[in-house]
Amino acid sequence: MSLSFCAVVVGSLHYDIVVDAPHRPAAGETVTGTAWRPVFGGKGGNQAAAVVAAGVPCRMVSAVGDDGFGTFLRDSLQTAGVDDTHVVTLPDTGSGMSVAIMDAEGDYGAVIVSGSNLQIDPSGLNNDALWQNATHLVLQNEVPEALNIAAARAARARGVAVMLNAAPARELSDALAQSIDILVVNAGEAQALCGTEVSSLDAARSAAEALARRFRVAVVTAGGDGVAVAGEDIAYAEPGHDVVLVSTHGAGDCFIGTMVAQLVGGATLPEAVAQANLAAARHVSRQR
């Protein structure tokens, strides 16, 4: 890969508290957990770190609070090798955080508190230094849509391709949809956007084809079943890899970061998706 190019991620940073438990609690239930640990997170932060881990430089645009969580998040970005020049520390503001409960099967549920992520200033997107040598922008739905629209428009004005990971699922305006080059969603997000239930790889392909009628390219990940891709000149599905599942936490962000890094490095879309599929499979087979 050529290191003369880079990616830009505009999005969320969360201080994650991960709790291990035998199962996730039902309404009104108290479950006794076995361990907890602080983890660097937020879809934006995780994806930026995954881009760098895949060998490509990445700049992050976000905001943290002037608290201990914010210090942890900045330190983690720097340790991961992400350029945090465009991350702002906001006074008298709490950093974003989440609590994720991991069950014995390796799946999880989470609650996020957005905090400073709701106050990222879009005016910083007009800084030409942010976009120098950038080829791809990555967005997610853990920040306000107005920020995503501003970022997408700033990127496209400079010839930078735009990828949206529409997670968590929410209705997307036409203004944002028209600015997206590649949409990436998981099974649940795909169903929320197009109404197609994704319970198999064939269903993922159908969902991708339905989404490609609104977006230039749609990528639908279907967990262990694999991934489907559809666009004007492409439509196919690739099966998943056979691994022992340890934890799904962060797998989608690993997929996104690897895929973007491959595209920045000049890979074709099928090549990038294949490498991302493999990286995500390896990710879920490791404890974090």
C-alpha positions as CSV (number, residue, x, y, z in Angstrom):
1,M,0.0,0.0,0.0
2,S,1.1,3.5,-0.7
3,L,1.5,5.5,2.5
4,S,1.4,8.8,0.6
5,F,-2.5,8.7,1.0
6,C,-4.6,8.6,4.0
7,A,-8.2,8.3,5.3
8,V,-10.2,10.7,7.4
9,V,-12.7,9.6,10.0
10,V,-15.3,12.0,11.4
11,G,-17.2,10.4,14.3
12,S,-17.6,9.3,17.8
13,L,-15.2,8.5,20.7
14,H,-16.5,6.6,23.7
15,Y,-15.0,5.4,26.9
16,D,-16.4,1.9,26.9
17,I,-17.0,-0.1,30.1
18,V,-17.3,-3.7,29.0
19,V,-18.9,-6.2,31.5
20,D,-18.7,-10.0,31.2
21,A,-21.9,-11.8,32.2
22,P,-23.5,-15.2,31.7
23,H,-26.3,-13.5,29.8
24,R,-27.7,-10.0,29.1
25,P,-30.4,-9.0,31.6
26,A,-34.1,-9.0,30.8
27,A,-36.3,-6.1,31.9
28,G,-36.1,-5.8,35.7
29,E,-33.5,-8.5,36.0
30,T,-30.2,-8.2,37.9
31,V,-27.4,-10.4,36.5
32,T,-24.1,-11.1,38.4
33,G,-21.2,-10.4,36.1
34,T,-17.7,-11.9,36.3
35,A,-15.5,-9.1,35.2
36,W,-15.4,-5.5,33.8
37,R,-12.7,-3.5,32.0
38,P,-12.4,-0.1,30.4
39,V,-11.9,-0.2,26.6
40,F,-11.3,2.5,24.0
41,G,-14.3,2.8,21.8
42,G,-16.9,4.7,19.8
43,K,-17.4,3.6,16.2
44,G,-15.4,6.5,14.9
45,G,-12.4,5.8,17.2
46,N,-12.5,2.1,16.6
47,Q,-12.6,2.5,12.8
48,A,-9.8,5.0,12.8
49,A,-7.6,2.7,14.8
50,A,-8.5,-0.2,12.5
51,V,-7.5,1.9,9.5
52,V,-4.0,2.4,11.0
53,A,-3.8,-1.2,12.1
54,A,-4.3,-2.1,8.5
55,G,-1.3,0.0,7.5
56,V,-2.8,3.3,6.4
57,P,-2.5,6.7,8.1
58,C,-5.7,8.2,9.4
59,R,-6.9,11.6,10.8
60,M,-9.7,11.8,13.3
61,V,-12.3,14.6,13.7
62,S,-14.1,14.4,17.0
63,A,-14.5,16.0,20.4
64,V,-13.9,14.8,24.0
65,G,-14.7,16.4,27.3
66,D,-12.2,17.8,29.8
67,D,-12.5,14.8,32.0
68,G,-10.6,11.6,32.7
69,F,-12.5,9.8,30.0
70,G,-11.3,12.4,27.5
71,T,-7.7,12.0,28.6
72,F,-8.0,8.2,28.2
73,L,-9.5,8.6,24.7
74,R,-6.8,11.0,23.4
75,D,-4.1,8.8,24.9
76,S,-5.6,5.7,23.2
77,L,-5.8,7.5,19.8
78,Q,-2.2,8.5,20.0
79,T,-1.1,5.0,21.1
80,A,-3.0,3.5,18.1
81,G,-1.2,5.9,15.8
82,V,-4.2,8.0,14.8
83,D,-3.6,11.7,14.1
84,D,-5.7,13.5,16.7
85,T,-4.8,17.0,15.6
86,H,-8.4,17.6,14.7
87,V,-9.9,16.2,17.9
88,V,-11.1,19.1,20.2
89,T,-11.3,19.0,24.0
90,L,-14.4,20.8,25.2
91,P,-14.5,22.6,28.6
92,D,-17.3,21.7,31.0
93,T,-18.4,18.8,28.9
94,G,-18.6,15.1,29.5
95,S,-16.9,12.7,27.1
96,G,-18.9,10.1,25.3
97,M,-19.2,6.7,27.0
98,S,-20.9,3.4,26.8
99,V,-21.6,0.3,28.8
100,A,-21.5,-3.0,26.9
101,I,-22.6,-6.3,28.3
102,M,-20.9,-9.4,26.8
103,D,-22.7,-12.7,27.2
104,A,-21.3,-16.2,27.4
105,E,-21.9,-16.8,23.7
106,G,-19.7,-13.8,22.7
107,D,-22.5,-11.5,21.7
108,Y,-23.3,-8.1,23.4
109,G,-25.7,-5.3,23.9
110,A,-24.7,-1.7,24.7
111,V,-26.0,1.6,25.9
112,I,-24.2,4.8,24.8
113,V,-24.2,8.3,26.3
114,S,-23.1,10.6,23.4
115,G,-21.8,13.5,25.5
116,S,-19.2,15.6,23.6
117,N,-19.9,13.7,20.4
118,L,-23.0,15.8,20.0
119,Q,-21.0,19.0,20.0
120,I,-18.4,18.4,17.3
121,D,-17.9,21.7,15.5
122,P,-18.4,21.3,11.7
123,S,-16.4,24.4,11.0
124,G,-13.2,22.4,11.4
125,L,-14.1,20.5,8.3
126,N,-13.1,23.4,6.1
127,N,-9.5,23.1,7.1
128,D,-7.6,22.1,4.0
129,A,-4.9,20.5,6.1
130,L,-7.4,17.9,7.2
131,W,-7.9,16.7,3.6
132,Q,-4.4,16.8,2.4
133,N,-3.6,13.4,0.6
134,A,-7.0,12.0,1.8
135,T,-8.8,9.7,-0.6
136,H,-11.6,8.4,1.7
137,L,-13.9,9.7,4.4
138,V,-15.6,7.4,6.9
139,L,-18.8,8.4,8.8
140,Q,-21.1,6.7,11.3
141,N,-24.4,7.5,12.9
142,E,-23.2,8.1,16.5
143,V,-22.9,11.9,15.7
144,P,-25.6,14.3,14.5
145,E,-26.7,13.9,10.8
146,A,-26.0,17.6,10.2
147,L,-22.3,16.9,11.0
148,N,-22.3,13.9,8.6
149,I,-23.8,16.0,5.8
150,A,-21.3,18.8,6.3
151,A,-18.4,16.3,6.3
152,A,-19.6,14.5,3.2
153,R,-20.1,17.7,1.3
154,A,-16.6,18.9,2.3
155,A,-15.1,15.6,1.2
156,R,-16.9,15.4,-2.1
157,A,-15.9,19.0,-2.9
158,R,-12.3,17.9,-2.7
159,G,-12.7,14.6,-4.6
160,V,-12.7,12.4,-1.5
161,A,-14.9,9.3,-1.6
162,V,-17.4,9.0,1.2
163,M,-18.3,5.8,3.1
164,L,-21.1,5.8,5.7
165,N,-21.5,3.0,8.3
166,A,-25.1,3.6,9.1
167,A,-24.9,2.4,12.6
168,P,-26.8,2.6,14.8
169,A,-29.7,2.4,12.4
170,R,-31.8,5.6,11.9
171,E,-33.7,7.2,9.0
172,L,-31.3,8.9,6.6
173,S,-32.2,12.1,4.8
174,D,-31.9,12.4,1.0
175,A,-29.3,15.1,1.5
176,L,-27.0,12.6,3.2
177,A,-27.9,9.6,1.0
178,Q,-27.0,11.6,-2.1
179,S,-23.5,12.3,-0.8
180,I,-22.6,8.7,0.0
181,D,-20.4,6.6,-2.3
182,I,-20.4,3.4,-0.2
183,L,-23.0,2.4,2.4
184,V,-22.0,-0.3,4.9
185,V,-24.6,-1.9,7.2
186,N,-25.1,-5.1,9.2
187,A,-28.1,-7.3,9.0
188,G,-30.3,-5.3,11.5
189,E,-29.4,-2.0,10.0
190,A,-30.1,-3.3,6.5
191,Q,-33.6,-4.4,7.6
192,A,-34.2,-1.0,9.2
193,L,-33.3,0.8,6.0
194,C,-34.9,-1.3,3.4
195,G,-37.3,-3.7,5.2
196,T,-35.6,-6.9,4.0
197,E,-34.9,-9.4,6.8
198,V,-31.3,-10.6,6.6
199,S,-31.2,-14.2,8.0
200,S,-28.9,-15.7,5.4
201,L,-26.3,-14.8,2.8
202,D,-28.9,-14.8,0.0
203,A,-31.0,-12.4,2.0
204,A,-28.0,-10.2,2.5
205,R,-27.5,-10.0,-1.2
206,S,-31.2,-9.1,-1.7
207,A,-30.9,-6.4,0.9
208,A,-27.7,-5.1,-0.7
209,E,-29.4,-4.9,-4.1
210,A,-32.4,-3.1,-2.6
211,L,-30.2,-0.6,-0.9
212,A,-28.1,-0.1,-4.1
213,R,-31.2,1.5,-5.7
214,R,-30.7,4.4,-3.3
215,F,-27.0,4.4,-2.7
216,R,-24.2,4.0,-5.3
217,V,-22.8,0.9,-3.6
218,A,-24.2,-1.0,-0.7
219,V,-22.3,-3.5,1.5
220,V,-24.3,-5.7,3.9
221,T,-22.5,-7.8,6.5
222,A,-24.2,-10.9,7.7
223,G,-22.1,-12.0,10.6
224,G,-20.7,-15.5,10.2
225,D,-22.7,-16.0,7.0
226,G,-20.5,-13.5,5.1
227,V,-21.0,-10.3,3.2
228,A,-22.9,-9.1,0.2
229,V,-22.2,-6.2,-2.2
230,A,-24.3,-4.5,-4.8
231,G,-24.0,-1.4,-7.0
232,E,-24.6,-0.2,-10.5
233,D,-22.0,-2.7,-12.1
234,I,-21.6,-5.2,-9.3
235,A,-23.7,-7.7,-7.3
236,Y,-22.3,-10.7,-5.4
237,A,-22.0,-12.4,-2.0
238,E,-19.0,-13.8,-0.3
239,P,-19.3,-16.5,2.4
240,G,-17.9,-16.0,5.9
241,H,-14.8,-17.8,7.3
242,D,-15.1,-20.7,9.7
243,V,-13.7,-19.6,13.0
244,V,-14.4,-20.2,16.7
245,L,-16.4,-17.2,18.0
246,V,-15.0,-15.5,21.1
247,S,-16.5,-12.0,20.9
248,T,-18.3,-10.0,18.3
249,H,-17.5,-6.7,20.0
250,G,-15.9,-4.3,17.5
251,A,-16.1,-6.7,14.6
252,G,-18.0,-4.3,12.4
253,D,-15.5,-1.5,13.1
254,C,-12.6,-3.8,12.2
255,F,-14.4,-4.7,8.9
256,I,-14.9,-1.0,8.1
257,G,-11.3,0.1,8.9
258,T,-9.7,-2.7,7.0
259,M,-11.9,-2.1,4.0
260,V,-11.2,1.6,3.9
261,A,-7.4,1.0,4.3
262,Q,-7.5,-1.4,1.3
263,L,-9.4,1.1,-0.8
264,V,-6.9,3.9,0.1
265,G,-4.1,1.6,-0.9
266,G,-5.6,1.1,-4.3
267,A,-7.4,-2.2,-3.9
268,T,-10.6,-2.9,-6.0
269,L,-13.9,-3.0,-4.1
270,P,-14.1,-6.9,-4.2
271,E,-10.4,-7.1,-3.0
272,A,-11.1,-4.7,-0.2
273,V,-14.3,-6.5,0.9
274,A,-12.5,-9.9,0.9
275,Q,-9.7,-8.6,3.1
276,A,-12.2,-6.9,5.4
277,N,-14.2,-10.1,5.7
278,L,-11.1,-12.0,6.6
279,A,-9.9,-9.4,9.2
280,A,-13.4,-9.4,10.9
281,A,-13.3,-13.2,11.1
282,R,-9.9,-13.1,12.8
283,H,-11.2,-10.3,15.1
284,V,-14.2,-12.3,16.5
285,S,-11.9,-15.2,17.3
286,R,-9.8,-13.2,19.7
287,Q,-10.6,-12.0,23.3
288,R,-10.5,-8.3,23.9
